[in-house]
Amino acid sequence: MSYASSTIGTIIGTVNQTHLLPAIQRPFVWDAGQVIALFDSLLKGYPISSFMFWALDDETKAEVRCYKFIEHYRPDVRNEVTSGEGRKVVLVLDGQQRLTSLLIGLRGTYTEKAKGARKANASSWIAKTLWLDLLKDPTEVDEEEESDLGITYGLAFHERKPPNTARRHWFKLGAMLDHEGPERLEALVAKVLAELSEKTSTQERQLAEANLRRLHRVIWQDEAVNFYTETDQSPDRVLDIFVRANDGGTKLSKADLLMSMITSKWSSGTARDDIFGFVDHINKGIGAVNRITKDFVLKASLVLCDLDVAYNVRNFTAEAIADIEANWPRIKQAIENTFRLINRHGLVADNLGSVNAILPITYYLYNTPDFDFRGSSEFERINGASMHFWLLNSLLVGAFSGTSDQTISTARAVIRDHVRLARERDFPTQKLFDAMARSGRISQVDDRVIEEILDLQYGKPRTFVALSLLYHDVDWSGSTWHLDHIVPQSDAQKSVLRGRNIPDYRVEEITDAVNRLGNLQLLRSDENIEKSDLPFRSWITGRRLDFHEQHMIPQRLDLCDVMALPEFVREREKLIRKRLAKVLGRAKNV
C-alpha cells in the first residue's frame, strides 16, 4: 500500500466538499472528552492512526449514496444525505470518528445537556465550541483537573468565550484555520500577546506564545493525517482491504457497504430502516429466539429474486436492487413464514446451525404465496412435515456447511422447475435429495451419519436436530418440547456414584453414558416437569405402554437404574437405529 499525508487544516477544508461518508449507518459516538483527548494527543505530537479513503469514479458515484460529516453535533442529529454529482468524491471508510471530531473542534460545535437539566427541555441543551487556555502549562499536571485520559493541555468546550484573567487566556481553536501562512501566524501571535493582562509574567507570555505556535504547527505544518486512498472501483476489493488493514474500532462488514449501494437505489430511501427493522422483528418479535443478520436477509433476497446467489457487492446492481425493492413485501413474508414454521418445530437460534439450509424452504414458500403452512389445511400439514423432514436431514449431514452457494443454486433450480414448470405444489423432498446427490453434496442421513448421530452429546446444537428426526410423528403445534435426560444427571454425578462404592472404572463408564444421545429424549414441558429428577424406575413404571415405543425405551426393568446406564444406552441405541431406518424411508417420492 502507498500512503500519503496531509495537514489537518488541508483535510478539514475538504470535509463535506470532496470527503464524504458512505451510508454505513454508524452514528458519531464520541463524547466531548474523547474529542478533547484527540486534540491533546495532537498537541503532544502523538500519532492518531491512519485513515482509509476511497476515490470514486463517476460510475461508482451513481451507485453509492453519500452523507455529510456532522459539523454541529447534537444527540439527535443524523448525517445528512448529499449528492456527489458534479464534484470529486472521496469516501472515508476508516476514520469517521476522528475526522468528525476534528471538524467539530475546529469548525463546529458540540451540544451537551446542562448538568441537572431535563432532557426533554430544549433549553437544557447547550452548543459549545472548543477553546484552548494558552496560559496552561501542559507539562504541569493539575491533580484536581486531571482526567482519566491524561489530558494536560488547557482544552475545554464552552458555550461562549470564557473571561480572560491574568492566569487564563482563551483562544478558540477554529480561529487557527484563518492563519495558515507564516505572516498570518506572526500577526496572530502579536495580537494575542498584546491582549494578555498586564499582570501576566514574562514566563507566562512565553508559554502563551509557545502554545499558540504549537497549535499552528499541529493544524498547518505537521502532516498528521496519514492516509491510504484506494482507487480500484471494486467494492469487494475495497471491503477486503479495509478488513485486513483495520484492527480496531467498529469494523465495516460487507453488509455495511452493500447498504450504501442499496439505500442509494431504494426509491423510498428507507432501505436501512426497512431491513434492520425486519431483522429485529424476526429475532425478537415472533415468539422465539432467532439470530439472523442483515447479511442473511440480503442473501435471501438474491435467492428469492432468482439472482446470482453469491453474496458479492457486484451482484447488487441497480436492476437487482429495484427487483428486491419491488418484491420486498413478499420477501419478508416468505422469510417470516419460514422462521415461524421451523420455530414451531423447536428449531431456534441455539440449535439451528446453518441458517443457509433454510433458504430452499424460503424459496419454496416464496413461490407458494397462498399458503403460510401453519397447519390450517391437510396440504399445509403434510408439506410442513416434509419441509421439516428435509431440513433435519440437511442439518444433520451438513449439506450447507462450508461454501454452499452451489448447493443453494441446485436446490433453487429443483424447486423452481418443480413449482413453475411442472406446476406441482408439494414440497419436492425426494427431488432435492436426488439432485444434491448428483451434484456431489449428500443431504440425506445415511449409515455413516447414523453412527455420528449416536455419538452426539447433550448441549450440542445437532443433538436437538437428531432427536427431532427420531420424533417424526410428534404433533409440534401447541406444545413446548424439552430435551430431557432419561436417567437424570443428578443420579449420575461422580460424588453420588462413589458414595455407593462403585469402582472408578464403572463410575467413568456411567458418567460417559449419561449425556449420550441414547440417554436423551424429547418430552412435552408438562411431562418433563412431572418427571423432574424422579428415579428412572419410579417414573417409567407409571408410563403407558405406547410411551416406550414413542421414546424408544427398552422394555427391560433390569436396565432401569443408573447402575445399568451404559447397558441401557447400548440397548436404546439399537432401537434408535431401527427408528432411523424407518424414518428415512418416509421421504415423499415427489
PyMOL commands that set and color helices and strands:
alter all, ss='L'
color gray80, all
select helices_A, chain A and resi 8-14+32-43+58-63+96-107+122-124+173-178+182-195+202-221+235-245+254-265+271-284+294-304+313-315+318-326+328-344+349-352+355-366+378-397+405-421+429-438+447-454+461-470+489-492+494-499+504-514+517-519+525-531+536-540+545-551+557-559+562-583
alter helices_A, ss='H'
color red, helices_A
select strands_A, chain A and resi 3-6+19-22+51-55+66-67+72-73+81-82+90-94+109-113+125-133+155-158+170-172+225-230+481-485+520-524
alter strands_A, ss='S'
color yellow, strands_A
deselect
rebuild
show_as cartoon
